[in-house]
Every structure is written in structure tokens, then in C-alpha cells.
Amino acid sequence: VKRNNQRRCRQPPSPPGLPFIGNLHQLGVLPHRSLWELSKKYGPVMLVKLGRVSTVIVSSPETAKQVLRDHDLNCCTRPSLEGTRKLSYNYRDIAFSRYDDYWKDLRKLCVRELFSTKQVNLIQPIKKMEMKKLIDSITESASEETPVNLSEKFLSLNVNVVCKASFGVSFQGTVLNNEKFQGLVHEAIEMLGSFSASDFFPYIGWIFDWFTGLHARREASVRDLDAFYEQMIDLHLHKNREDRSEDDFVDLLLRLEKEEAVLGHGQLTRNHIKGILMNVLLGGINTSAITMTWAMAELARNPRVMKKVQSEIRDHIGKNNEVISLDETDKLKYLKMVIKETWRLHPVSPLLVPREVTSEFKINGYTIQPKTRLHVNTWGIGRDPKVWKDPEEFIPERFMDCDIEANGLHFELLPFGGGRRICPAMYLGATTVEFGVANLLYQFDWKLPEGVDDVDMDEAFGLTAHKKHDLLLVPVKS
Ligand code: HEM
């Protein structure tokens, strides 16, 4: 009977760890890379011990499918983590909320009011206006052939679009100038993804967080963001209330609060609203900017691809078009392949957002126990030579005669994750990236600054994997 039980409960293979810390020391500064190396030895379902926490890493399309499609319901809740708890006002947001009725209702509301195709089309004029401003500012640099910091430009483009489109505010007239605000966003994202001892050593980890100063930094980040939400909410409450037609997402949430709307089992409160705003702010701004930056970095390193995608855009659009519209971008097939290839090599969230197992299930015959934390290593899947030919090369043509889409249904390419927790803003995210990159490629040629031979492709890791150093390229008016 014992042997039968053991066979029924076969655990996934594990790399040997150290007492107390388990495999934590093997994560390194870029955990997706270290875990990918380990999984080459221990297989596509691997169990690691991170401090006290058992964590399963899956790293093949086949095992990702078992998690995200076949057994999604067994593992689509989120673990309780210190950084996310604070910034999400006790998991009152979408991304870090547990899988429950509140999350279901809230997600439905946001998909309807914020992420739908209709909403994306409605904010198009704002996007066009901000893009025009960006092009004008780059034109100045082009006339002097001075480098442009594209990482910064993309971030500020998205800050402006998201804030105007979702919150109805621009920074003029608020206490936050653009620069300070970007610092705030950066810090909060770092806090969301930062290594927190409390998450790996329940009961005692907080002591370590106090000593390292992480606790204080996190508190400050929460405080700064809270002040921003308060100010934004104030601006909305004191708006001229006669014209409802211009109501934005914040107005809608405040109205629901006033009407004592119920989401799941509870009433929508001010803290719920702040948690939701955090997702829009941090999820919406950075993800698209990171992808645009990686795409331009890859293109700068691959002149053949740069030329080809620019020819497609310029042949298609012709001359004298100031800003390319969303409809036009949608027809640019090669551009879409370039973006997919960027996501294959540089998924924004390389290990996806952590999941937690709620009921036992099996992957490849291995038993996965409740309470286990679970990550899908999409970064590893994107670079697996068993899945992709010449995986380290940037070759968008690989998507030419293949039906792999970045929509969560093809487990070789999962930039938006999959299953019930798939990014609800896939359409908004993809169109934002395509629109931004298409316009900059249409308007300008791009070259490396003088004395620079290649773009460095170093990564920095947090909740997202972004380019470690800012991308500087010189624009030349085409
Ligand atoms: C290129 C752009 C984007 C990429 C690559 C991206 C990627 C992702 C990924 C990988 C996840 C986790 C999925 C999982 O755990 O399986 C996610 C979740 C999420 N994303 Fe996005 N995202 C993008 C744009 C956006 C935008 C523009 C917004 C909002 C304005 C947004 C809001 C969210 C939210 C709220 C979740 C949590 C979903 C849940 O847990 O139920 N994302 N995104």
C-alpha cells in the first residue's frame, strides 16, 4: 500500500538544496535564466524549494498546456506576498487577488469598461495626439543627429496615454511632474517584484526585511502612490459634474462606490478603487514600454530586419501621413511578426505572475500538492532549441507560415500568460506596441550613436524583465 501511495504521489525532480534556504541561492540575479539552466538537467516539471516554499517550475509548451489549459482551475489563484499585499490594498486588485467571486466580477467590469475593443478605439485620438508630440520632440533630435533615449520616450508616451485615457488627467496642474511620476512608477514596480524574505520564510522573514530597509522602501512607495491616487480622486470629485458623456474609468469607479455597488461578496470601497488603479497604472504603462524598447533594440542590432519592416510600413502607408492609424497598423503583417519575435526572446513577465495550487493535480504524472507555488518559465520556452530553430537569432520570418499567435492558446509563445489569469488587456497591449513602433519606424531611420558598435541586451529582473540600460539611438529623418 505504501509503495502504491508513493507511486501515486511521485514528486517532480528537484535540484539538491541547502538546509533552511533550499534552492534560493541558485536563483541568481536573473531567476528565469538560472531556472531554465536547472530545468535542462531536472526536466520541464521541476520542484524547487525557495526558503520554506515549495515551488514548481514548468518549462515546456506541453507542461505549460497542462497547467494553463487542462488544470487551470486547480492553480489559478495567487499566493499571498508581502510586496503585492501592500501595493494592492490587501489584494483588492485584479492581478494579485485570489481566485474568487470578487476577482471574477472585477475582471468582467474592467474588461467591459477599460480593455474592450470599443474602448481601445475610443482612446485612439489621445494616442494619436501623444504620438504626434513624441514625433515632434524626436524631430528636434533628428535635425541635430543627437541620440534619443527611447526607453524614456516610450515610458513617457505610455504614462501620458494611460493617464489621459483612463484617469482623465495630465500632469500639468498636478503636484507630480512627469519625471517624478516616472520615478514613482519605477520604484513601485521594483517593490512589486523585489525579493522579500517574508515571502520565503513565513513568520521570521519580516525581520530580515526590516534590516535590509526593504520594509521602509515599500512603505514609502505605497505612501507616494496613495498620495497620487488621492489627488487624482480629488480632481474627479471636484470636476464639473454636468457632463456625464466625458466620464472616464475613475468616474465610473467613484460612481459605483457611491451607489454602494457589490463586487463578489463585498461592497466596493475606496481601497478597492486604489488597488484597481494600481493595476492599470503599473500593468498598463510599463509592459508596453518594455516591449517597444526591446523591439527597437533588436531592430537596431538586425539591420536586415529593420530595413524590411520599414519598407513594409512605408510601401503600405505611402508619403505624407503624419501619424499612422490603428487600422493601418493592423495590416502590417511583417511588423506583427517582429513584435511576436520580440516577445519570444523578451517576454515581459518571464516567469508569469506566480500562481498557487488549491487542489492536487498531476503534470507529466508528477503530483502537485495544494499550497505549492507555480511558475511558467515562458522565457525558457521561447529559447528552447527543441521548440525553435536557431532560438538565439532574431528571425521574424519564423512566424510566416506558422499559426502560432500570442493569444494564450499556443503554449510555445505566452507573452500574455494563459488560462483564466491571462492578461485581460491583450488587445490594448498589442495595439499600443504595434502603433508606437510602427510610427517611429515610419518617421525616422535609426542608427547607433557614434562610437557604439552594438546594443547591449542586458536584462534587469523584477516582476518584469526589462532592458537594464536605457536604449539610446540616433534618429535620422527619413
Ligand atoms: C504589451 C503589453 C502587455 C503584456 C506583455 C502583458 C503581460 C501580462 C502577463 C504576462 C500577465 C500575467 C498572466 C498570467 O499570470 O498568466 C498579465 C496580467 C495582467 N495584465 Fe497585462 N500585459 C500587457 C499590457 C497590459 C495593460 C495595458 C494592462 C492594463 C491597462 C494590463 C493589465 C493586466 C492585469 C490587470 C493583469 C492581471 C490579470 C489577472 O491576474 O487576472 N496588461 N499581463
Residues whose N, C-alpha, C, O or C-beta is under 5 A from the ligand:
A	BS01	HEM	I94 A95 N279 V280 G283 G284 T287 S288 T291 V348 S349 L352 V353 L414 P415 F416 G417 G418 R420 R421 I422 C423 P424 A425 L428 G429 A430
